[in-house]
Each structure stands twice: as structure tokens, then as C-alpha cells.
Amino acid sequence: MRLNSIFTAIFVLVFATQAHAQVTLNTQQETVRFSNHQLGARQQLGWQSFIDERYEYFAAFAIDRNDDRFFGFYGMASMDDARRIALEGCRTVSEAAVPDCIVYDGVRPKGGGPASSFGDGPQFLVWEVAENEQSFLDALRPAQPEDRFFFGVAFSPLGGYGLTEARQSQRLARDQALEDCELAHSTTDQDSFVFELDRIVFNRLAELGFMRCSTVLVLSLP
């Protein structure tokens, strides 16, 4: 966990549905144990590294019960995505004739709730919004009281995300957020994340759509 103290950023935005909402962001995290299966020697070293690095949510560490292989990754969009990606990575790196992968450990927002009041998202994104709270509000504040501006957020299951500056329409905000997310690490730019993943695992996750930016939130002000 990069933050040593509770830091919950709160600011007011208006959703594109025009429903008023106070958005809260959970920047703290905690580990959660999913299995008590005994780790092999290689898995024990991998898990210790996973814990020592204090990876950001959402994260999962999967092990193969038929082999001493494992796979862990962090910064994903939800706990469900983290579990599915870790399991797929484990099956891909396993050398067992028939892999039997399970999720051993994970990292989630503290308390087990969602990452924010508007749903889950990778911790990198939550930090980005929290650390730039005032600048986002300044950018979105309209020049005239009757003006409206839109702010887009997009992210993929693997945790790539895009944020927009103020845009004058929901469509522009949505399209820009998706474009920025694609540039972050989607299938249009394999070099940006492949250094963190085995090439075979990377290609497999891309085939399954985990790097496709599909979740888009459009917020508006005023």
C-alpha cells in the first residue's frame, strides 16, 4: 500500500443522468485470503514477493495445485477481474499436464467495499482522481453558470485507464476517455504492458478481451 494513512477524497460531481451525487474514493487497501492450500517452495517465494510489494488493488495471486507454478498481478478493475486474470495467467504458465489453478490471495479496497461510490476501478485510477481532485474541478468548472462540461473515465479489466479534460459533450468525453485508455495498455499498444507480463500470458489475456477498454463513466458539471 503506497498510502500510509487514510486518504479519502470527496468531491461533488453531477452524473450525465443529471442525478446529483457525492463521489467518495477509497484509496486504502487490504489483503484477503481465499485458500489455505499449502504452497510449494516456488509458490512460497512468489507469494512472499507479492505480499512484500504490497500491490495495489485489485490484485490476485493464483497457484496451481498440480504444479509449483503461480501467477499474480495487480491494479485490475475489480476483484472478479483480478481473480479471472490470475487464474488464466496461472493456467498459461503451468507446466502440469492438467493445471488445477485456484486463487490463493488477493488485494481489495479496505473493508471489502467498492473502490468508489460510482463503482469499482483500479487503485491507480482512484489515486489519480484523488491527487488531482481540485485540478479536475477547476477544469470542469464552467465559465458561465449555464454552461455544461463533461468528464470521461474509461478503463479495462486489466487496469488500463483514461481520463479526459473538460469536454462540451458526453460523446466527446466518452470517445476521448476510450482513446486515452486504449493508449494506456489495450490491444492497440502491446508494448506498454508486455514488459510486466510474459509474452504468452499477455497474448492470452488480450485474446480474452481483458485489455479491451469498455467501462466508461461520464460525469458532468454543473
C-alpha positions as CSV (number, residue, x, y, z in Angstrom):
1,M,0.0,0.0,0.0
2,R,1.6,3.3,-1.1
3,L,-0.5,5.4,1.3
4,N,0.3,5.0,4.9
5,S,-2.7,6.9,6.2
6,I,-6.4,7.1,5.4
7,F,-6.9,9.5,2.5
8,T,-10.4,9.6,1.2
9,A,-11.0,12.3,-1.3
10,I,-14.5,13.7,-1.6
11,F,-15.9,16.0,-4.2
12,V,-19.2,16.8,-5.8
13,L,-19.9,16.0,-9.4
14,V,-23.2,15.6,-11.4
15,F,-23.6,12.4,-13.4
16,A,-24.7,12.6,-17.0
17,T,-28.1,11.4,-15.9
18,Q,-28.3,14.7,-14.0
19,A,-28.6,12.9,-10.7
20,H,-26.6,14.7,-8.0
21,A,-24.1,12.6,-6.2
22,Q,-21.2,13.0,-3.8
23,V,-18.4,10.8,-5.0
24,T,-16.1,9.1,-2.4
25,L,-12.9,7.3,-3.3
26,N,-11.4,4.5,-1.2
27,T,-7.6,4.8,-1.6
28,Q,-6.8,2.3,1.2
29,Q,-6.4,-1.4,0.6
30,E,-6.2,-4.8,2.4
31,T,-5.2,-8.3,1.6
32,V,-7.7,-11.1,1.6
33,R,-7.1,-14.9,1.8
34,F,-9.1,-17.1,-0.5
35,S,-7.5,-20.5,0.2
36,N,-5.4,-22.2,2.9
37,H,-3.8,-24.7,0.4
38,Q,-0.1,-25.4,1.3
39,L,2.2,-23.6,-1.0
40,G,5.1,-25.2,-2.8
41,A,8.6,-23.8,-2.5
42,R,8.4,-21.8,-5.7
43,Q,4.9,-20.6,-4.8
44,Q,6.0,-19.5,-1.3
45,L,8.7,-17.3,-2.8
46,G,6.3,-15.8,-5.3
47,W,3.6,-15.2,-2.7
48,Q,6.1,-13.5,-0.3
49,S,7.2,-11.2,-3.1
50,F,3.5,-10.5,-3.9
51,I,2.9,-9.5,-0.2
52,D,6.2,-7.6,0.3
53,E,5.5,-5.5,-2.8
54,R,2.1,-4.5,-1.2
55,Y,0.5,-4.5,-4.6
56,E,-2.4,-2.1,-5.3
57,Y,-6.0,-3.3,-5.6
58,F,-7.5,-5.1,-7.3
59,A,-4.9,-7.9,-7.2
60,A,-4.9,-11.7,-7.1
61,F,-2.3,-14.4,-6.6
62,A,-3.2,-17.8,-8.1
63,I,-1.4,-21.1,-7.6
64,D,-1.5,-24.5,-9.4
65,R,-2.3,-27.4,-7.1
66,N,-0.8,-29.8,-9.7
67,D,2.4,-27.8,-10.2
68,D,4.6,-25.4,-8.3
69,R,3.7,-22.5,-10.6
70,F,1.8,-19.4,-9.8
71,F,0.7,-16.1,-11.3
72,G,0.0,-12.8,-9.6
73,F,-0.9,-9.4,-11.0
74,Y,-2.2,-6.1,-9.6
75,G,-4.0,-2.9,-10.5
76,M,-7.0,-4.5,-12.1
77,A,-10.5,-3.1,-12.4
78,S,-12.4,-5.3,-10.0
79,M,-11.9,-8.3,-7.7
80,D,-13.7,-10.5,-10.2
81,D,-11.4,-9.3,-13.0
82,A,-8.4,-9.9,-10.7
83,R,-9.4,-13.5,-9.9
84,R,-10.2,-14.4,-13.5
85,I,-6.9,-12.8,-14.8
86,A,-4.8,-14.5,-12.1
87,L,-6.4,-17.9,-12.9
88,E,-5.9,-17.5,-16.6
89,G,-2.3,-16.5,-16.1
90,C,-1.7,-19.4,-13.8
91,R,-3.1,-21.9,-16.3
92,T,-0.9,-20.4,-19.0
93,V,2.4,-20.6,-17.1
94,S,1.6,-24.0,-15.6
95,E,3.7,-26.9,-16.7
96,A,1.2,-29.5,-15.4
97,A,-0.5,-31.8,-17.9
98,V,-3.8,-30.8,-16.4
99,P,-3.5,-27.4,-14.5
100,D,-5.6,-27.1,-11.3
101,C,-5.3,-23.4,-10.5
102,I,-7.0,-21.6,-7.6
103,V,-6.9,-18.1,-6.2
104,Y,-4.8,-18.1,-3.1
105,D,-4.6,-14.4,-2.0
106,G,-5.8,-11.0,-3.2
107,V,-5.8,-7.3,-2.6
108,R,-9.0,-5.2,-2.4
109,P,-10.2,-1.8,-1.1
110,K,-10.2,-1.7,2.7
111,G,-13.4,-3.0,4.2
112,G,-14.3,-5.1,1.1
113,G,-16.4,-2.4,-0.4
114,P,-16.2,-0.8,-3.9
115,A,-13.3,1.4,-4.9
116,S,-15.6,4.4,-5.1
117,S,-19.2,5.4,-4.7
118,F,-19.7,5.1,-8.5
119,G,-18.3,1.6,-8.6
120,D,-15.0,-0.3,-8.8
121,G,-11.9,0.7,-10.7
122,P,-8.1,0.2,-10.4
123,Q,-6.4,1.8,-7.5
124,F,-4.1,3.7,-9.9
125,L,-7.2,5.5,-11.2
126,V,-8.5,6.2,-7.7
127,W,-5.2,7.8,-6.8
128,E,-5.2,9.8,-10.0
129,V,-8.6,11.3,-9.3
130,A,-7.8,11.8,-5.6
131,E,-4.5,13.5,-6.2
132,N,-5.9,15.7,-8.9
133,E,-9.3,16.5,-7.2
134,Q,-9.0,20.2,-7.3
135,S,-7.5,20.4,-10.8
136,F,-10.3,18.3,-12.2
137,L,-12.9,20.5,-10.5
138,D,-11.2,23.6,-11.8
139,A,-11.0,22.2,-15.3
140,L,-14.7,21.2,-15.2
141,R,-16.0,24.4,-13.7
142,P,-17.9,26.2,-16.5
143,A,-17.1,29.8,-17.5
144,Q,-20.8,30.7,-17.4
145,P,-23.4,29.3,-14.9
146,E,-25.4,27.9,-17.8
147,D,-22.5,26.1,-19.4
148,R,-22.1,22.4,-19.0
149,F,-18.9,20.3,-19.3
150,F,-18.4,16.6,-19.2
151,F,-15.6,14.5,-17.7
152,G,-14.9,11.0,-19.0
153,V,-13.3,8.0,-17.3
154,A,-12.7,4.7,-19.1
155,F,-10.8,1.5,-18.0
156,S,-10.2,-2.1,-19.0
157,P,-10.3,-5.2,-16.8
158,L,-6.5,-5.3,-16.6
159,G,-6.5,-1.8,-15.2
160,G,-5.6,0.4,-18.1
161,Y,-7.5,3.7,-17.9
162,G,-8.0,7.1,-19.5
163,L,-9.2,10.4,-18.0
164,T,-10.4,13.3,-20.1
165,E,-10.2,17.0,-19.6
166,A,-13.4,19.0,-19.7
167,R,-15.4,18.3,-22.9
168,Q,-18.5,20.1,-24.2
169,S,-20.5,16.9,-24.9
170,Q,-21.0,13.4,-23.4
171,R,-19.9,11.9,-26.7
172,L,-16.6,13.8,-26.8
173,A,-15.8,12.9,-23.2
174,R,-16.6,9.2,-23.8
175,D,-14.6,9.0,-27.0
176,Q,-11.6,10.7,-25.5
177,A,-11.6,8.6,-22.4
178,L,-11.7,5.4,-24.5
179,E,-8.9,6.7,-26.8
180,D,-6.7,7.5,-23.8
181,C,-7.4,4.1,-22.2
182,E,-6.5,2.4,-25.4
183,L,-3.2,4.2,-25.5
184,A,-2.6,3.1,-21.9
185,H,-2.3,-0.6,-22.5
186,S,-5.0,-2.0,-24.7
187,T,-4.6,-4.3,-27.6
188,T,-3.7,-1.3,-29.8
189,D,-0.4,-0.8,-27.9
190,Q,1.1,-4.1,-26.7
191,D,4.5,-2.7,-25.8
192,S,3.1,-0.6,-22.9
193,F,2.3,-3.5,-20.6
194,V,4.1,-6.5,-22.1
195,F,7.2,-5.8,-20.0
196,E,5.2,-6.7,-16.9
197,L,3.8,-9.9,-18.3
198,D,5.1,-13.0,-20.0
199,R,4.5,-12.6,-23.8
200,I,2.4,-15.7,-23.9
201,V,0.3,-14.6,-20.9
202,F,-0.1,-11.2,-22.4
203,N,-1.3,-12.6,-25.7
204,R,-3.7,-14.9,-24.0
205,L,-5.2,-12.1,-21.9
206,A,-5.5,-9.9,-25.0
207,E,-7.3,-12.7,-26.8
208,L,-9.8,-13.0,-23.9
209,G,-10.6,-9.2,-24.0
210,F,-9.0,-8.3,-20.7
211,M,-7.2,-5.4,-22.3
212,R,-10.2,-4.0,-24.1
213,C,-11.3,-0.7,-22.6
214,S,-15.1,-1.0,-22.2
215,T,-16.1,0.6,-18.9
216,V,-16.9,4.3,-19.4
217,L,-18.2,6.8,-16.8
218,V,-19.3,10.2,-18.0
219,L,-19.7,12.8,-15.3
220,S,-20.9,16.4,-15.8
221,L,-20.7,19.8,-14.2
222,P,-22.8,21.7,-13.2
